[in-house]
Amino acid sequence: MHKILFKHYFFICLVGFLGIFTAGIPLAMAQEKASGTAYKVVFQVTDDDTRKWNLTLVNAMNVLAELGKRNVAMEIVVYGPAIDMLKLESEVAPRVDEAISSGVKVVACENTMRGAHITAADMLPGIRYTRSGVAYLIKKQKEGYAYIRP
């Protein structure tokens, strides 16, 4: 009789123990499904250096290739001197277009644009805009985005 009670008690404890450690799994899966992606990453670019831009774009494409485009929400936030690289005549314009076509959101800081007397008409098509690049990065990090600055 004691043996049966012990087995029953052990089973109940085991189920409770496993429940504690697996209770968060459905919640995490639901959150992942709600966001639509398993990974979220935001790159910051503030340099107008072509090599830095090419590094950022190569990194972005490598992440998409490794983790799968459907699994990654990726954004490149641009402000400061780097804003010129989003112009139509930029050296890296074709590669930025390629990134946008691959699903990468490229976000330009309107404060920087205003200070540099740049308008959306000067920029590549497909660019998105935010009032403040720095504030945007803060929000993305709070939303759980991994932060990369090549």
MIKEMI-256028 format. One record per residue (C-alpha): residue number from 1; x, y negated, z. Coordinates in steps of 0.05 Angstrom, whole numbers, plus 5000, padded with zeros to 4 digits. Each point is the difference from the previous one (the first is absolute). Last residue first. Layout:
@i->NUM u->X v->Y w->Z
...
***
This chain:
@i->150 u->5595 v->4064 w->4254
@i->149 u->4948 v->4977 w->5051
@i->148 u->4952 v->5056 w->5017
@i->147 u->4942 v->4998 w->5049
@i->146 u->4958 v->5062 w->5012
@i->145 u->4927 v->4979 w->4999
@i->144 u->4961 v->5014 w->5063
@i->143 u->4945 v->4947 w->4995
@i->142 u->5040 v->4956 w->5049
@i->141 u->5058 v->5004 w->4950
@i->140 u->4954 v->4977 w->4945
@i->139 u->4975 v->4942 w->5041
@i->138 u->5070 v->4976 w->5016
@i->137 u->5020 v->5006 w->4927
@i->136 u->4941 v->4957 w->4980
@i->135 u->5019 v->4948 w->5051
@i->134 u->5070 v->4997 w->4969
@i->133 u->4974 v->4995 w->4929
@i->132 u->4952 v->4943 w->5018
@i->131 u->4940 v->4981 w->4957
@i->130 u->4996 v->5067 w->4965
@i->129 u->5000 v->5014 w->4926
@i->128 u->4995 v->5060 w->4954
@i->127 u->5041 v->5008 w->4937
@i->126 u->4967 v->5039 w->4944
@i->125 u->5020 v->4953 w->4945
@i->124 u->5070 v->4972 w->5008
@i->123 u->5004 v->4929 w->5027
@i->122 u->5004 v->4931 w->4970
@i->121 u->4924 v->4995 w->4994
@i->120 u->4995 v->5018 w->5074
@i->119 u->5033 v->4933 w->5014
@i->118 u->5071 v->4981 w->5020
@i->117 u->5018 v->4932 w->5029
@i->116 u->5056 v->5031 w->5043
@i->115 u->4967 v->4979 w->5065
@i->114 u->4932 v->5023 w->4975
@i->113 u->5028 v->5067 w->4979
@i->112 u->5033 v->5010 w->5067
@i->111 u->4936 v->4985 w->5037
@i->110 u->4962 v->5045 w->4951
@i->109 u->5042 v->5060 w->5019
@i->108 u->4998 v->5053 w->4945
@i->107 u->4974 v->5071 w->5008
@i->106 u->5021 v->5058 w->4955
@i->105 u->4953 v->5059 w->5009
@i->104 u->5032 v->5064 w->4976
@i->103 u->4952 v->5044 w->4960
@i->102 u->5046 v->5026 w->4945
@i->101 u->4979 v->4944 w->4953
@i->100 u->5022 v->4950 w->5053
@i->99 u->5068 v->5034 w->5004
@i->98 u->5007 v->4999 w->4924
@i->97 u->4982 v->4926 w->4998
@i->96 u->5054 v->4986 w->5052
@i->95 u->5049 v->5039 w->4956
@i->94 u->4981 v->4959 w->4938
@i->93 u->5005 v->4934 w->5040
@i->92 u->5070 v->5015 w->5028
@i->91 u->5036 v->4947 w->4960
@i->90 u->4944 v->4950 w->5014
@i->89 u->4965 v->4965 w->4942
@i->88 u->4929 v->5012 w->5025
@i->87 u->5017 v->4980 w->5071
@i->86 u->5002 v->5051 w->5056
@i->85 u->5076 v->4994 w->5007
@i->84 u->4992 v->4926 w->5017
@i->83 u->4965 v->5020 w->5065
@i->82 u->5065 v->5031 w->5025
@i->81 u->5025 v->4932 w->5024
@i->80 u->4950 v->5001 w->5058
@i->79 u->4943 v->5049 w->4998
@i->78 u->4983 v->5069 w->4973
@i->77 u->4960 v->5056 w->5032
@i->76 u->5007 v->5068 w->4965
@i->75 u->4942 v->5046 w->5016
@i->74 u->4992 v->5075 w->5002
@i->73 u->4941 v->5044 w->5019
@i->72 u->5027 v->5070 w->4991
@i->71 u->4968 v->5069 w->4994
@i->70 u->4969 v->4994 w->4931
@i->69 u->5066 v->4977 w->4971
@i->68 u->5037 v->5061 w->5025
@i->67 u->5048 v->5004 w->5059
@i->66 u->5066 v->5009 w->4962
@i->65 u->4981 v->4966 w->4934
@i->64 u->4965 v->4942 w->5035
@i->63 u->5058 v->4991 w->5048
@i->62 u->5049 v->5001 w->4942
@i->61 u->4960 v->4948 w->4962
@i->60 u->5002 v->4953 w->5060
@i->59 u->5074 v->5011 w->5012
@i->58 u->5016 v->4986 w->4927
@i->57 u->4958 v->4936 w->5004
@i->56 u->5035 v->4977 w->5063
@i->55 u->5069 v->5015 w->4972
@i->54 u->4983 v->4964 w->4935
@i->53 u->4978 v->4940 w->5040
@i->52 u->5063 v->5000 w->5042
@i->51 u->5043 v->5005 w->4937
@i->50 u->4961 v->4943 w->4967
@i->49 u->5014 v->4954 w->5059
@i->48 u->4944 v->4951 w->5012
@i->47 u->4997 v->5023 w->5072
@i->46 u->4938 v->5000 w->5044
@i->45 u->4974 v->5070 w->4989
@i->44 u->4960 v->5037 w->5054
@i->43 u->4977 v->5071 w->4986
@i->42 u->4935 v->5026 w->5030
@i->41 u->4986 v->5074 w->5011
@i->40 u->4938 v->5041 w->5016
@i->39 u->5001 v->5076 w->4998
@i->38 u->4944 v->5052 w->5004
@i->37 u->4953 v->4961 w->4956
@i->36 u->4926 v->4990 w->4991
@i->35 u->4994 v->4953 w->5060
@i->34 u->4937 v->5036 w->5022
@i->33 u->5029 v->5069 w->4985
@i->32 u->5061 v->4985 w->5042
@i->31 u->4956 v->4975 w->5057
@i->30 u->4957 v->5062 w->4995
@i->29 u->5061 v->5045 w->5001
@i->28 u->5027 v->4963 w->5061
@i->27 u->4933 v->5008 w->5035
@i->26 u->4995 v->5074 w->4982
@i->25 u->5071 v->5011 w->5027
@i->24 u->4991 v->4960 w->5064
@i->23 u->4963 v->5056 w->5037
@i->22 u->5054 v->5051 w->4983
@i->21 u->5044 v->4992 w->5061
@i->20 u->4944 v->4995 w->5051
@i->19 u->4959 v->5054 w->4966
@i->18 u->5059 v->5048 w->5003
@i->17 u->5003 v->4993 w->5075
@i->16 u->4924 v->5008 w->5007
@i->15 u->5001 v->5063 w->4957
@i->14 u->5059 v->5028 w->5040
@i->13 u->4965 v->4984 w->5066
@i->12 u->4936 v->5034 w->4978
@i->11 u->5040 v->5061 w->4977
@i->10 u->5039 v->5004 w->5066
@i->9 u->4935 v->4996 w->5040
@i->8 u->4969 v->5057 w->4959
@i->7 u->5063 v->5042 w->5006
@i->6 u->5002 v->4987 w->5075
@i->5 u->4926 v->5016 w->5008
@i->4 u->5010 v->5066 w->4963
@i->3 u->5061 v->5018 w->5043
@i->2 u->4963 v->4982 w->5064
@i->1 u->4944 v->5048 w->4981
***
